[in-house]
Amino acid sequence: MRKYEMMFIVKSTVEENVASAAVENIKNIVTSMKGEITKFDDLGNKKLAYPIKKEVTGSYYVMYFNANNEIISELDRKSRIDETILRHLIIKLDEE
């Protein structure tokens, strides 16, 4: 398993329970496929640099985790499908 970092932005205009469900879905993908979340940070609401899908603010989240290629593919696929997630980025971290 390799170390990864994922940052994603959730719409701030959706209800809080919908936003938290989207976050839990992302976490569940990693844990259900035998990955390991090492750190999860809620960075709060921030103003976007430019409007995305007519949204000007979003809730930022950062997750550090260990995963294999299948988990990364599934995270990417689900993040694109989920309409409450505005943007996401998955980065492979250097081996230390």
SULKAMO-V340091 format. One line per field, one symbol per residue. ss: DSSP state (a for helix, b for strand, c for the rest). psi: psi as a letter, one per 20 degrees, with the letter a starting at -180 (. if undefined). burial: b if it has 9 or more other C-alpha atoms within 8 Angstrom, else e. A space follows every 50 residues. Layout:
ss->???
psi->???
burial->???
This chain:
ss->cbbbbbbbbbbccccaaaaaaaaaaaaaaaaacccbbbbbbbbbbbbbbb bbccbbbbbbbbbbbbbcaaaaaaaaaaaaacccbbbbbbbbcccc
psi->qrprpppqpqpiirqhhgghhgghggghgghhkkrpphqppoiapqpqhq poljpirqppqppprprahgggggggghhhgoiiogqqppppqqp.
burial->ebbbbbbbbbbbeeeeeebeebeeebbebbbeeebbbeebeeeebeebee eeeebbbbbbbbbbbbbbeebbebbbebbeeeebbbebebeeeeee
